[in-house]
Amino acid sequence: MKKHLPGLSVLPLTAAALALALTLTACSSSGDGAPGADSGAVLSHIHGLGVRGSTLYVATHQGLHTPDADGRPTLVGDRRDDFMGFTVTSDGVFLASGHPAPGGDGPADLGLVASTDSGRTWQEKSLAGKVDFHALDTAPDSTVYGYDSANGLLRVSTDGVTWDDRATLRALDIAVSPTTPGTVVATTESGVARSTDGGRTFTSGTDQVLAYVSWGAPDALFGVDPNGVLFRGRDGGTGWTRVSTVPGGAPQALTVVDARRLLVATQDGVYESRDAGLTFERRMAVKPGNDDH
């Protein structure tokens, strides 16, 4: 497992890695899900993670999956869309974006789609054929924040249908405060940018360079850098403290459930921590793949 010695800066390496990622991305035991027939498949290209009840959901280039009892991915529902953006709201609604599966009907960009039955079926909400959100998150009042990667634009909607265009920025991921209205952080190649006005304006990215961020509770803002080093945010993302190194190499997605539970997808698996990132256990296998998605 690759580690960094205390006191050594990782900024030049992580900034270069994040710049590359930004360039490239511009291109169930609880009964919540309905697994498909491909149990045992090994996935690559994970774009999002979510939890509903006790069930883990993994949004991928090949559809939405959940692990079986042996940690093997099983397809939820029958859609194999490329879910680039994915989040689970506080009331259990799944929101996603991306592209339809090869050969599927409809426009090349899904816009925003929603599922109220844990991914078994999906309904179009808005922006079909117009937007491919690569990052999605929601505020406590259910306001949806989506990062439109093709246009480098943060878009915000109170109902998932009508959208307000906010700041333009070059980012890989966003996270919305679960308690402070209008506070948003975004990962950029120069560091974590921060907004306190609902994403209308952002500070310049400074300090720690991170790839993915997630804000699961008032005291649970975490980020992971392109090398897989996990950090915990201080003071609403104005500072960062190193926690550990996630197993499995470069990260693909991060979701924080609460102050102790978090999930990270890396190059060889989806890992879960129940002790605020100090240790991790692999929940699902991932096959290393090329980085074109």
Beta strands, then each sheet from edge to edge (+ up, - down):
strand 1: 46-52
strand 2: 55-60
strand 3: 63-67
strand 4: 73-75
strand 5: 82-88
strand 6: 94-99
strand 7: 112-115
strand 8: 123-126
strand 9: 133-138
strand 10: 144-148
strand 11: 153-157
strand 12: 164-168
strand 13: 173-176
strand 14: 184-188
strand 15: 191-195
strand 16: 212-217
strand 17: 220-224
strand 18: 229-234
strand 19: 239-245
strand 20: 251-256
strand 21: 262-266
strand 22: 269-273
strand 23: 281-285
sheet 1: 1+ 2- 3+ 4-
sheet 2: 5+ 6- 7+ 8-
sheet 3: 9+ 10- 11+ 12-
sheet 4: 13+ 14- 15+
sheet 5: 16+ 17- 18+ 19-
sheet 6: 20+ 21- 22+ 23-
end
